[in-house]
Amino acid sequence: MVEYTIKQGIDRLSWRQAAADLGVSPTTLVHHFGTKEQMVQTVLARLRERTFTDVEQRVGHRADLASAARASWERAADPERWPETRLLFDVYAHALQEPHIYAEFLEHVIADWKADLVLAQDGVPVHIAEREATLVIATIRGLLLDLLATGDRERVAAAAEGFLAGLERASASGT
């Protein structure tokens, strides 16, 4: 269901078509997921798990902030991952318009990533670690939105590299 939802996007996702394409009845989907929005929430939870697993495999269980940020960027900026990223931005747009429907997404989309990035800052006071994690998330998310909107890989990759190199310098110097 994850790959199917990534391919379709939110607006083109329909019970009947999904059921037909997956070889099940619409009733089976309703029984399993409840609502289309709950199905999307399930898909997003699986994507979150997949993303965190991929990033952890790239940097190990206890990465520092710079390594975790670089691994997150490299994964998301990979053109093979763009359909996933487009889906996430699609859901963001829907969630901002209908937060009551996408409350679970809004609760987790930042909090889970932020928690991992805070943990990556061993020994840093929590208020500073949360600030730095927020900056990393907002920067990567903004760079990804720019990349998907413009397709200007060279310019956006250079900006990302500048940001990530700055994190690595700060990490190396202990600041």
Steps between C-alpha positions, in 0.01 A plus 500: 500500500792732566635488146150529357426813706836654409423445133143633517538790740220613728269666251493211253464235767158331491370191678354345189804547284738394777294187562491415130873561455585296808261218417277535805153636562437857621335344805827326584683833498233667712506208744880510525554878515166660593528818297716630219665737747578212738651310210719802421602519868604133488699558183670804653590304814663235280688769308624651827623157613668443163666841510633463854627150424676619184662795676611283792654249259694782336645644821460241771289500812663796676587754233592858574281785377709572190506135391128455562421819307720397207348152487148648513579743221673244278212256537227753428691677221551173312282525187373147569347635825333804342161329468504438878598859565229628267246290689618648831465854369159408358390377842647810666279716278191295582586492871537875521155541346336222704705453817224305675516229233880483490565555870715187531717607206545848645582353840777278362640668188731727697503348849648163403773648282575766760527236773758307297701813430489604866633156599780543248623799703632312799590728789335809352237668721151404380388854416806549277472153347132565415591835343771341287275209401228745397748693288617181328144383431385836367808540283482153348125528447544838331782373280289201398204718415727723290653196329163347413353833390790608278684181414820705532707222652836672463401822679304330776767234555762775535285677759444172686871426494577842646250444780619145574868598490423772754340242729804274461737785582297588808497135605875466452569813703260394774270801466 
